Amino acid sequence: MKKLVNGILMDMTAEEISARQAEETIWNNGALDRALNNLRFKRNLLLTETDWLANSDVTMSSDMTTYRQALRDLTNGLTTVAQVKSVIFPIKPV
């Protein structure tokens, strides 16, 4: 492995290679958590758009209730990054 020091490409020491590989392992092991956090962020934005419908003075349609529940259930059972990436968001009712 190489590193760039002051514009010069140099070989990394065994210690530097080991440290870099440990960093890459930690990064790769966190891929599912990052993907789920991204999915939850997008899901939460969609829920926020319809939160006003949950006010006590508003009657929420059953379609909207189903939509909001489907959004909340999006992350259930997801155990791989591929599953997270294949999630299809429900369509918001009119």
N, C-alpha and C positions, 0 to 999 in steps of 0.2 A: 504494500500500500504506500501511497505517496502523500505528501503534504506540501503545501505552498508556504514558504517562509520568505518574506521580503522579496517576492517575485521569483524565487528560486524553488524549483521542484526538488524535494528531498525525500529519501526513504524514511518511513516511520520506524521508530524503534519497536521492539516486541511489546513493550509496555504500552506504547501508544496504540498499537494495533489491537491489543487486548481490550484497552479502554474503549476504543471506537466500536469494537464488536459488541461490547456490553451495552453501549448506548443504543446501537441498532436493535439489539434484542429487546431492550426496554421499550423502544419506540414501536417495534412490531407487535409486542405483547399488548400494547395499549390501543391497537387499531379498532377493536370492537367497541371499546368504551368511547373513543372519539366518534365513531360512526353513529352509535346510539345517541350520544349527546347532540350531534348535528340533526339527527332525525327528530329528537324531542324538541329542539329549538324550533324547527319548522312547524311541527305539530302544535306547539304552544302558540305560535303566531296565528295559526288558523283558528285555534280555540278562542284566542283573545278577540278575534273579529266577531265572534258570535256570543261573547260573554253577556252582552247587554240583553240578550234574549232570556237569560236566566233570572232577570229581575222579577220581583214578586208581582209587579203590575203589568207584566207581559205574559201572554200565553204562547208557550213554545209549541210548535207543531211536532207531531210524532216523527216526521221526517227529519226535522232538525235535531231532535233528541237522539235519534238513531245515528245521525251523522256525527254528532259530538261524542257519542259513546264509541263509535268506530275509530275516531281520532284518538281517544284515550287508550283504546285497545291495540293501537298500531305496534307497540313495542313488545307485546306479549309473545313469548316463545322464540324471540330472535336470539340466536346463539352464535351466528357467524356474520362476518362483514358482508358476505355475498347475500345473505338473507336480508340484511338491512338495506343494501343497495337495490334489492328487487321489490321493496315495499311500494305499493301503489296507493296513493292517498285517495280517500273517498271523495266523491264529488259533492260539493256543497249544494243542498237543495235550494230552490228558488223561493 
